[in-house]
Amino acid sequence: MITVSKPDHDIKDVGLAAEGRRRTEWAERAMPVLRQLRERFARERPLAGRRLAACLHVTTETANLVVTLQAGGADVALCASNPLSTQDDVAAHLVRDHGIKVFAIKGEDHTTYYEHIRAALAHRPDITMDDGADLVGALHMIALNRLDDLAPPVRKWVETLSAAERKALVAGVAGSTEETTTGVIRLKAMAKDGVLQFPVIAVNDSDTKHLFDNRYGTGQSTLDGVIRATNMLIAGSTVVVAGYGWCGRGFALRARGAGANVLVTEIDPMKALEAQMDGYRVVPMAEAARVGDLFVTLTGNVEVIRVEHMRMMKDGAMLANSGHFNVEIDLEGLKKVARGPVAVRDFVEEWQLDGKKIFVLADGRLINLAAAEGHPASVMDMSFANQALAAEHVVRHAKTLAKDVHRIPAELDKEIARLKLQAMGVAIDTLTPAQKKYLASWDLGT
């Protein structure tokens, strides 16, 4: 029998590598913390002999992370965590210049997307790195023998494996890391149900991730994506922000800074109260739907904007999403009652509903990565420093970490902040001996 080997990459065009390299090097200039980690990883090789499968947005910032992991000794396979987020020139650069196994093409269809996830799983990783828990989710469907819940390309491959091979695939994973809020929610649900098969580091829970990446990164890049897609004037428009978590408050801040009237919708009374006291008008979506010019969902939940809301919207309303999955806007419901879509610009589709035009941006997928370049490199510097350190932490502590969702140790989180401040040329004070004593005492009062 002749064995036909699968290709070790699937990208758009390796000829794009030179541009990808130039842009990746530009991003690296703004990533000093990750640079320092890469230098240490090259010396110490903490990931030597490890196979790592990463399902992340394939961007210039991710390229710098992947090169850092490779410098640490890891054999890396990379697939996209969103069909529209891949930067094809970056994928080409990683393949040509670093020999990374990359499976990602911008605009890939549903079947290709999951074929690429299959390729990452076929790497038989010791460590997985997710942005949305797609790799971990597939591994757990395999572990629980829920093959019918796998996407067809993954299921067909798994069905060629013996029971022992399937068991070994899952058992071989020492641990995982998760980048985003949506993924962490899924993983904590797994842990609660007692089905989590290996320890996971919730990178998103690190202070140096969600306080900066989610707030400042999402805030800026979401506004950037909307403007690139539509060329709309934000000043004077009414912008409805669905969700006031760190991502929502970051975008609300940027939209208000650009001159928008910002309305916030929420289901959490504490977050709604924060938004109100931050100076925003908090209303139900049914009320916001009647007045909004631009709607942006940032909740991590399904059907936040439904057909009942769309019917109330004014002619020309624009809908965008900056949550991880394209489930926050009920596009399936829209398809049943509206005519369309008609492409009117890149990443803008027009729907006719009740005699009005509704515009959906980027097919309801991440607007900041579909229509723009994602977060600025400077903020991803901290997020990806967390990812690199999380991978190292998994390797060092795999035998003692419980099968649960963990945070990066606080001392590592603070070290990332210290290194970032140092790179920015910012000095801070230190506690005096008297202050240390006071904070450690219980008998020192007025």
Kinemage of the C-alpha trace (Angstrom):
@kinemage 1
@onewidth
@group {chain A} dominant
@subgroup {mainchain}
@vectorlist {calphas} color= white
{ca met a 1} P 0.000 0.000 0.000
{ca ile a 2} L 1.261 3.470 -0.873
{ca thr a 3} L 0.879 5.974 1.953
{ca val a 4} L 0.009 9.477 0.788
{ca ser a 5} L 1.189 12.058 3.300
{ca lys a 6} L -0.876 15.133 4.047
{ca pro a 7} L 0.755 18.491 3.218
{ca asp a 8} L 2.342 20.280 6.184
{ca his a 9} L 0.569 23.543 5.393
{ca asp a 10} L -2.460 24.948 3.607
{ca ile a 11} L -2.249 28.676 2.918
{ca lys a 12} L -3.297 31.037 0.148
{ca asp a 13} L 0.043 31.849 -1.468
{ca val a 14} L 3.578 31.397 -0.166
{ca gly a 15} L 4.604 34.199 -2.510
{ca leu a 16} L 3.088 36.682 -0.043
{ca ala a 17} L 5.775 35.875 2.538
{ca ala a 18} L 7.969 38.952 2.018
{ca glu a 19} L 5.137 41.345 2.879
{ca gly a 20} L 4.167 39.175 5.839
{ca arg a 21} L 7.706 39.273 7.137
{ca arg a 22} L 7.885 43.074 6.864
{ca arg a 23} L 4.633 43.512 8.744
{ca thr a 24} L 5.519 40.940 11.408
{ca glu a 25} L 8.836 42.669 12.052
{ca trp a 26} L 7.000 45.998 12.366
{ca ala a 27} L 4.680 44.473 14.992
{ca glu a 28} L 7.659 43.007 16.846
{ca arg a 29} L 8.968 46.531 17.501
{ca ala a 30} L 5.960 47.088 19.775
{ca met a 31} L 6.269 43.759 21.605
{ca pro a 32} L 9.264 44.131 23.956
{ca val a 33} L 7.973 41.775 26.668
{ca leu a 34} L 7.485 38.918 24.216
{ca arg a 35} L 10.906 39.719 22.748
{ca gln a 36} L 12.536 39.265 26.149
{ca leu a 37} L 10.711 35.987 26.619
{ca arg a 38} L 11.820 34.802 23.185
{ca glu a 39} L 15.440 35.516 24.076
{ca arg a 40} L 15.114 33.527 27.315
{ca phe a 41} L 13.222 30.711 25.589
{ca ala a 42} L 16.004 30.454 22.987
{ca arg a 43} L 18.558 30.017 25.783
{ca glu a 44} L 16.586 27.694 28.060
{ca arg a 45} L 14.404 25.762 25.557
{ca pro a 46} L 11.574 25.095 28.063
{ca leu a 47} L 9.326 23.607 25.358
{ca ala a 48} L 11.933 21.308 23.812
{ca gly a 49} L 10.414 18.148 22.390
{ca arg a 50} L 6.847 19.383 22.780
{ca arg a 51} L 4.244 19.343 20.005
{ca leu a 52} L 1.982 22.364 20.268
{ca ala a 53} L -1.220 22.920 18.290
{ca ala a 54} L -2.508 26.487 18.300
{ca cys a 55} L -5.912 27.668 17.063
{ca leu a 56} L -5.498 31.451 17.017
{ca his a 57} L -6.115 34.442 14.782
{ca val a 58} L -3.251 34.330 12.282
{ca thr a 59} L -1.981 37.899 12.543
{ca thr a 60} L 1.387 39.640 12.808
{ca glu a 61} L 1.148 39.545 16.598
{ca thr a 62} L 0.374 35.824 16.609
{ca ala a 63} L 3.355 35.276 14.320
{ca asn a 64} L 5.613 36.757 16.984
{ca leu a 65} L 4.093 34.447 19.591
{ca val a 66} L 4.515 31.379 17.389
{ca val a 67} L 8.155 32.234 16.678
{ca thr a 68} L 8.686 32.590 20.439
{ca leu a 69} L 7.184 29.151 21.062
{ca gln a 70} L 9.385 27.709 18.333
{ca ala a 71} L 12.438 29.371 19.888
{ca gly a 72} L 11.511 27.582 23.114
{ca gly a 73} L 11.768 24.240 21.326
{ca ala a 74} L 8.136 23.570 20.410
{ca asp a 75} L 7.077 21.927 17.160
{ca val a 76} L 4.119 24.173 16.303
{ca ala a 77} L 1.069 23.639 14.104
{ca leu a 78} L -1.179 26.694 13.676
{ca cys a 79} L -4.735 26.969 12.390
{ca ala a 80} L -7.123 29.926 12.347
{ca ser a 81} L -9.694 30.503 15.096
{ca asn a 82} L -11.972 32.448 12.747
{ca pro a 83} L -12.550 32.052 8.990
{ca leu a 84} L -12.105 35.781 8.317
{ca ser a 85} L -9.251 36.705 10.658
{ca thr a 86} L -6.253 35.234 8.819
{ca gln a 87} L -3.687 37.584 7.312
{ca asp a 88} L -2.546 35.538 4.319
{ca asp a 89} L 0.835 37.231 4.026
{ca val a 90} L 1.608 36.385 7.655
{ca ala a 91} L 0.654 32.748 7.120
{ca ala a 92} L 3.009 32.654 4.142
{ca his a 93} L 5.827 34.225 6.153
{ca leu a 94} L 5.515 31.642 8.930
{ca val a 95} L 5.605 28.776 6.421
{ca arg a 96} L 8.461 30.046 4.250
{ca asp a 97} L 10.709 31.716 6.781
{ca his a 98} L 10.130 29.627 9.910
{ca gly a 99} L 8.868 26.263 8.682
{ca ile a 100} L 5.723 26.499 10.808
{ca lys a 101} L 2.861 24.174 9.870
{ca val a 102} L 0.126 26.708 9.090
{ca phe a 103} L -3.405 25.797 8.035
{ca ala a 104} L -5.290 29.055 7.478
{ca ile a 105} L -6.745 31.029 4.561
{ca lys a 106} L -8.710 34.264 4.919
{ca gly a 107} L -12.316 33.700 3.861
{ca glu a 108} L -12.117 29.913 4.075
{ca asp a 109} L -15.488 28.159 4.038
{ca his a 110} L -16.949 26.124 6.893
{ca thr a 111} L -15.592 22.820 5.583
{ca thr a 112} L -12.067 24.171 5.091
{ca tyr a 113} L -12.101 25.798 8.516
{ca tyr a 114} L -12.735 22.444 10.190
{ca glu a 115} L -10.359 20.624 7.862
{ca his a 116} L -7.700 22.961 9.223
{ca ile a 117} L -8.726 22.166 12.800
{ca arg a 118} L -8.417 18.502 11.871
{ca ala a 119} L -4.894 19.147 10.608
{ca ala a 120} L -3.953 20.793 13.914
{ca leu a 121} L -5.344 17.835 15.867
{ca ala a 122} L -3.495 15.432 13.578
{ca his a 123} L -0.306 17.096 14.835
{ca arg a 124} L -1.054 15.042 17.987
{ca pro a 125} L -0.173 17.849 20.385
{ca asp a 126} L 1.101 17.661 23.958
{ca ile a 127} L -0.158 21.233 24.462
{ca thr a 128} L -3.020 23.070 22.804
{ca met a 129} L -3.479 26.822 22.612
{ca asp a 130} L -6.973 28.072 21.827
{ca asp a 131} L -8.876 31.263 21.119
{ca gly a 132} L -12.464 30.099 21.511
{ca ala a 133} L -11.862 26.478 22.651
{ca asp a 134} L -12.337 24.869 19.231
{ca leu a 135} L -9.394 22.466 19.634
{ca val a 136} L -10.256 21.596 23.222
{ca gly a 137} L -13.921 21.247 22.328
{ca ala a 138} L -13.125 18.765 19.546
{ca leu a 139} L -10.793 16.775 21.817
{ca his a 140} L -13.535 16.488 24.409
{ca met a 141} L -16.119 15.316 21.900
{ca ile a 142} L -13.608 12.605 20.971
{ca ala a 143} L -12.986 11.736 24.633
{ca leu a 144} L -16.726 11.487 25.343
{ca asn a 145} L -17.353 9.554 22.101
{ca arg a 146} L -19.752 12.237 20.888
{ca leu a 147} L -18.554 11.956 17.312
{ca asp a 148} L -21.854 13.143 15.845
{ca asp a 149} L -21.189 16.536 17.478
{ca leu a 150} L -17.933 16.970 15.542
{ca ala a 151} L -17.798 18.895 12.285
{ca pro a 152} L -17.741 16.438 9.331
{ca pro a 153} L -14.066 16.923 8.371
{ca val a 154} L -12.975 16.206 11.944
{ca arg a 155} L -15.444 13.349 12.422
{ca lys a 156} L -14.363 11.554 9.242
{ca trp a 157} L -10.734 11.662 10.370
{ca val a 158} L -11.517 10.508 13.905
{ca glu a 159} L -13.511 7.583 12.522
{ca thr a 160} L -10.321 6.313 10.855
{ca leu a 161} L -8.633 6.093 14.264
{ca ser a 162} L -8.876 3.061 16.488
{ca ala a 163} L -10.319 3.368 19.989
{ca ala a 164} L -6.790 3.184 21.378
{ca glu a 165} L -5.585 5.930 19.039
{ca arg a 166} L -8.465 8.199 20.045
{ca lys a 167} L -7.724 7.625 23.710
{ca ala a 168} L -4.033 8.316 23.166
{ca leu a 169} L -4.806 11.534 21.263
{ca val a 170} L -6.629 12.995 24.262
{ca ala a 171} L -4.434 11.430 26.951
{ca gly a 172} L -1.356 12.842 25.244
{ca val a 173} L -2.409 16.432 25.976
{ca ala a 174} L -0.637 17.641 29.097
{ca gly a 175} L -2.628 20.846 29.206
{ca ser a 176} L -4.043 23.763 27.290
{ca thr a 177} L -4.254 27.544 27.307
{ca glu a 178} L -7.260 29.696 26.390
{ca glu a 179} L -7.104 33.262 25.089
{ca thr a 180} L -10.630 34.623 25.112
{ca thr a 181} L -13.663 35.148 27.346
{ca thr a 182} L -15.903 32.937 25.210
{ca gly a 183} L -13.477 30.037 25.416
{ca val a 184} L -13.040 30.368 29.166
{ca ile a 185} L -16.832 30.278 29.619
{ca arg a 186} L -16.985 26.994 27.672
{ca leu a 187} L -14.079 25.501 29.622
{ca lys a 188} L -15.483 26.431 33.029
{ca ala a 189} L -18.746 24.759 31.991
{ca met a 190} L -16.746 21.606 31.170
{ca ala a 191} L -15.000 21.740 34.550
{ca lys a 192} L -18.309 22.255 36.347
{ca asp a 193} L -19.751 19.192 34.600
{ca gly a 194} L -16.677 17.154 35.560
{ca val a 195} L -15.714 16.325 31.973
{ca leu a 196} L -12.537 18.379 31.573
{ca gln a 197} L -9.817 15.946 30.519
{ca phe a 198} L -6.717 18.031 31.298
{ca pro a 199} L -5.737 21.295 33.021
{ca val a 200} L -6.324 24.564 31.191
{ca ile a 201} L -4.731 27.936 31.865
{ca ala a 202} L -7.296 30.725 31.398
{ca val a 203} L -5.031 33.376 29.912
{ca asn a 204} L -8.051 35.657 29.569
{ca asp a 205} L -8.372 35.797 33.367
{ca ser a 206} L -4.918 37.346 33.787
{ca asp a 207} L -5.067 41.011 34.735
{ca thr a 208} L -2.440 41.838 32.123
{ca lys a 209} L -4.738 40.302 29.519
{ca his a 210} L -8.361 41.289 30.091
{ca leu a 211} L -7.759 44.701 31.661
{ca phe a 212} L -5.745 45.780 28.620
{ca asp a 213} L -6.370 43.528 25.602
{ca asn a 214} L -10.138 43.323 26.111
{ca arg a 215} L -10.597 46.966 27.071
{ca tyr a 216} L -8.050 48.951 25.080
{ca gly a 217} L -7.366 46.430 22.308
{ca thr a 218} L -10.987 45.552 21.535
{ca gly a 219} L -12.087 49.145 22.017
{ca gln a 220} L -9.689 50.545 19.443
{ca ser a 221} L -9.698 47.683 16.947
{ca thr a 222} L -13.506 47.382 16.868
{ca leu a 223} L -13.898 51.050 16.060
{ca asp a 224} L -11.126 50.682 13.471
{ca gly a 225} L -12.934 47.747 11.832
{ca val a 226} L -16.270 49.563 11.679
{ca ile a 227} L -14.717 52.658 10.127
{ca arg a 228} L -12.701 50.690 7.576
{ca ala a 229} L -15.763 48.679 6.552
{ca thr a 230} L -18.220 51.574 6.337
{ca asn a 231} L -16.313 54.889 6.261
{ca met a 232} L -19.098 56.180 8.513
{ca leu a 233} L -18.732 59.319 10.606
{ca ile a 234} L -18.895 58.283 14.249
{ca ala a 235} L -19.347 61.837 15.560
{ca gly a 236} L -23.019 62.621 16.071
{ca ser a 237} L -24.177 59.052 15.425
{ca thr a 238} L -26.028 56.910 17.945
{ca val a 239} L -23.991 53.818 18.774
{ca val a 240} L -25.567 50.949 20.694
{ca val a 241} L -23.104 48.800 22.647
{ca ala a 242} L -24.519 45.410 23.617
{ca gly a 243} L -22.649 44.187 26.679
{ca tyr a 244} L -20.601 46.141 29.209
{ca gly a 245} L -17.874 43.668 30.070
{ca trp a 246} L -14.273 44.730 29.509
{ca cys a 247} L -14.672 44.558 25.723
{ca gly a 248} L -17.933 46.500 25.733
{ca arg a 249} L -16.679 49.221 28.032
{ca gly a 250} L -13.538 49.584 25.931
{ca phe a 251} L -15.543 50.072 22.750
{ca ala a 252} L -18.040 52.399 24.461
{ca leu a 253} L -15.137 54.549 25.637
{ca arg a 254} L -13.653 54.794 22.135
{ca ala a 255} L -17.019 55.462 20.455
{ca arg a 256} L -17.779 58.256 22.913
{ca gly a 257} L -14.294 59.658 22.385
{ca ala a 258} L -15.042 59.821 18.651
{ca gly a 259} L -18.164 61.876 19.336
{ca ala a 260} L -20.901 59.239 19.360
{ca asn a 261} L -24.031 59.208 21.483
{ca val a 262} L -23.501 55.862 23.230
{ca leu a 263} L -26.304 53.652 24.549
{ca val a 264} L -25.536 50.462 26.479
{ca thr a 265} L -27.685 47.345 26.798
{ca glu a 266} L -26.994 44.792 29.550
{ca ile a 267} L -28.530 41.840 31.391
{ca asp a 268} L -26.244 42.083 34.454
{ca pro a 269} L -27.480 44.680 36.975
{ca met a 270} L -23.967 45.341 38.300
{ca lys a 271} L -22.535 46.045 34.856
{ca ala a 272} L -25.575 48.089 33.911
{ca leu a 273} L -25.089 50.191 37.042
{ca glu a 274} L -21.418 50.705 36.174
{ca ala a 275} L -22.340 51.828 32.658
{ca gln a 276} L -24.942 54.247 33.995
{ca met a 277} L -22.457 55.745 36.457
{ca asp a 278} L -19.820 55.916 33.731
{ca gly a 279} L -22.156 58.352 32.019
{ca tyr a 280} L -23.845 56.163 29.419
{ca arg a 281} L -27.566 55.784 28.885
{ca val a 282} L -28.587 52.213 29.732
{ca val a 283} L -31.711 50.903 28.001
{ca pro a 284} L -33.216 47.574 26.894
{ca met a 285} L -32.390 46.483 23.351
{ca ala a 286} L -36.035 46.937 22.333
{ca glu a 287} L -35.710 50.639 23.135
{ca ala a 288} L -32.221 51.049 21.678
{ca ala a 289} L -33.297 49.352 18.434
{ca arg a 290} L -35.531 52.293 17.520
{ca val a 291} L -32.800 54.941 17.683
{ca gly a 292} L -29.439 53.306 16.921
{ca asp a 293} L -27.393 54.030 13.822
{ca leu a 294} L -24.734 51.424 14.620
{ca phe a 295} L -25.157 48.342 16.814
{ca val a 296} L -22.134 46.398 18.084
{ca thr a 297} L -22.463 43.193 20.104
{ca leu a 298} L -19.720 42.249 22.596
{ca thr a 299} L -21.398 39.737 24.908
{ca gly a 300} L -20.228 36.212 24.106
{ca asn a 301} L -23.878 35.097 24.009
{ca val a 302} L -26.346 34.070 21.290
{ca glu a 303} L -29.134 36.074 19.607
{ca val a 304} L -28.435 39.358 21.345
{ca ile a 305} L -29.929 41.166 18.349
{ca arg a 306} L -32.964 39.303 17.078
{ca val a 307} L -35.429 39.802 14.219
{ca glu a 308} L -37.869 41.460 16.615
{ca his a 309} L -35.219 44.140 17.192
{ca met a 310} L -34.296 44.455 13.529
{ca arg a 311} L -37.911 45.156 12.594
{ca met a 312} L -37.812 48.202 14.914
{ca met a 313} L -34.601 49.633 13.468
{ca lys a 314} L -34.426 52.705 11.287
{ca asp a 315} L -33.621 52.501 7.592
{ca gly a 316} L -29.846 52.150 7.134
{ca ala a 317} L -29.032 50.729 10.572
{ca met a 318} L -25.693 48.903 10.681
{ca leu a 319} L -25.040 45.738 12.701
{ca ala a 320} L -21.600 44.506 13.727
{ca asn a 321} L -20.202 41.971 16.162
{ca ser a 322} L -16.987 41.927 18.140
{ca gly a 323} L -17.712 38.830 20.211
{ca his a 324} L -15.794 35.684 19.329
{ca phe a 325} L -18.474 33.701 17.446
{ca asn a 326} L -20.925 34.900 14.793
{ca val a 327} L -23.961 33.995 16.890
{ca glu a 328} L -24.718 37.305 18.597
{ca ile a 329} L -26.728 38.670 15.655
{ca asp a 330} L -29.532 36.309 14.618
{ca leu a 331} L -28.549 36.013 10.963
{ca glu a 332} L -30.445 32.760 10.490
{ca gly a 333} L -33.621 34.510 11.594
{ca leu a 334} L -32.852 37.459 9.315
{ca lys a 335} L -32.432 35.146 6.318
{ca lys a 336} L -35.943 33.777 6.852
{ca val a 337} L -37.705 37.152 6.779
{ca ala a 338} L -35.519 39.452 4.671
{ca arg a 339} L -34.310 39.654 1.076
{ca gly a 340} L -30.571 39.544 0.454
{ca pro a 341} L -27.785 39.722 1.021
{ca val a 342} L -26.321 42.117 -1.518
{ca ala a 343} L -22.657 43.028 -1.124
{ca val a 344} L -22.370 46.816 -1.229
{ca arg a 345} L -18.803 47.182 0.079
{ca asp a 346} L -16.108 44.842 1.302
{ca phe a 347} L -17.486 43.368 4.538
{ca val a 348} L -20.859 45.133 4.183
{ca glu a 349} L -24.020 43.278 3.099
{ca glu a 350} L -27.431 44.864 2.570
{ca trp a 351} L -30.674 43.167 3.621
{ca gln a 352} L -34.189 44.373 2.735
{ca leu a 353} L -36.558 44.026 5.698
{ca asp a 354} L -40.066 45.514 5.846
{ca gly a 355} L -39.147 48.111 3.232
{ca lys a 356} L -35.991 49.161 5.075
{ca lys a 357} L -32.323 48.485 4.497
{ca ile a 358} L -30.315 46.766 7.239
{ca phe a 359} L -26.545 46.480 6.795
{ca val a 360} L -24.640 43.570 8.373
{ca leu a 361} L -20.879 43.942 8.681
{ca ala a 362} L -18.431 41.046 8.155
{ca asp a 363} L -21.174 38.408 8.153
{ca gly a 364} L -21.590 38.983 11.884
{ca arg a 365} L -18.047 37.790 12.579
{ca leu a 366} L -15.352 39.673 14.448
{ca ile a 367} L -15.395 43.074 12.781
{ca asn a 368} L -12.004 44.076 14.193
{ca leu a 369} L -10.240 41.130 12.559
{ca ala a 370} L -12.371 40.717 9.435
{ca ala a 371} L -12.260 44.339 8.268
{ca ala a 372} L -9.174 45.564 10.143
{ca glu a 373} L -5.974 44.113 11.627
{ca gly a 374} L -7.107 43.190 15.123
{ca his a 375} L -5.606 44.611 18.281
{ca pro a 376} L -2.500 46.815 18.249
{ca ala a 377} L 0.736 44.906 18.780
{ca ser a 378} L 1.563 46.806 21.957
{ca val a 379} L -1.411 45.396 23.838
{ca met a 380} L -1.025 41.914 22.355
{ca asp a 381} L 2.515 41.963 23.725
{ca met a 382} L 1.089 41.332 27.189
{ca ser a 383} L -1.580 38.852 26.072
{ca phe a 384} L 0.914 36.723 24.199
{ca ala a 385} L 3.507 36.964 26.960
{ca asn a 386} L 0.783 35.336 29.063
{ca gln a 387} L 0.312 32.636 26.424
{ca ala a 388} L 4.017 31.841 26.238
{ca leu a 389} L 4.376 31.721 30.024
{ca ala a 390} L 1.202 29.634 30.299
{ca ala a 391} L 2.650 27.032 27.923
{ca glu a 392} L 5.835 26.935 29.981
{ca his a 393} L 3.779 26.641 33.182
{ca val a 394} L 1.850 23.670 31.768
{ca val a 395} L 5.095 21.876 30.916
{ca arg a 396} L 6.632 22.523 34.336
{ca his a 397} L 3.559 21.620 36.386
{ca ala a 398} L 1.608 19.166 34.219
{ca lys a 399} L 1.936 16.367 36.786
{ca thr a 400} L 0.518 18.434 39.637
{ca leu a 401} L -2.090 20.640 37.954
{ca ala a 402} L -5.645 19.439 38.570
{ca lys a 403} L -8.031 18.915 35.661
{ca asp a 404} L -9.562 22.340 36.108
{ca val a 405} L -9.410 25.893 34.768
{ca his a 406} L -6.506 27.788 36.340
{ca arg a 407} L -5.156 31.323 36.274
{ca ile a 408} L -1.545 32.123 35.604
{ca pro a 409} L 0.195 32.590 38.984
{ca ala a 410} L -0.135 36.163 40.250
{ca glu a 411} L 3.624 36.640 40.374
{ca leu a 412} L 3.907 35.942 36.627
{ca asp a 413} L 1.038 38.338 35.910
{ca lys a 414} L 2.791 41.080 37.893
{ca glu a 415} L 6.122 40.306 36.221
{ca ile a 416} L 4.545 40.903 32.803
{ca ala a 417} L 3.238 44.255 34.043
{ca arg a 418} L 6.681 45.136 35.435
{ca leu a 419} L 8.412 44.280 32.181
{ca lys a 420} L 5.870 46.290 30.178
{ca leu a 421} L 6.342 49.342 32.375
{ca gln a 422} L 10.109 48.975 32.087
{ca ala a 423} L 9.861 48.835 28.292
{ca met a 424} L 7.696 51.976 28.348
{ca gly a 425} L 10.246 53.810 30.468
{ca val a 426} L 7.832 54.126 33.396
{ca ala a 427} L 9.169 53.972 36.965
{ca ile a 428} L 7.001 53.354 40.022
{ca asp a 429} L 7.501 53.579 43.791
{ca thr a 430} L 8.262 50.707 46.159
{ca leu a 431} L 7.036 50.158 49.696
{ca thr a 432} L 9.171 51.444 52.535
{ca pro a 433} L 9.927 49.094 55.458
{ca ala a 434} L 7.413 51.017 57.571
{ca gln a 435} L 4.729 50.610 54.919
{ca lys a 436} L 5.400 46.873 54.626
{ca lys a 437} L 5.128 46.515 58.395
{ca tyr a 438} L 1.876 48.498 58.490
{ca leu a 439} L 0.252 46.399 55.781
{ca ala a 440} L 1.308 43.177 57.499
{ca ser a 441} L 0.068 44.218 60.939
{ca trp a 442} L -3.308 44.025 62.605
{ca asp a 443} L -2.528 45.918 65.801
{ca leu a 444} L -1.571 49.272 64.253
{ca gly a 445} L -4.610 51.519 64.235
{ca thr a 446} L -5.209 55.216 64.687
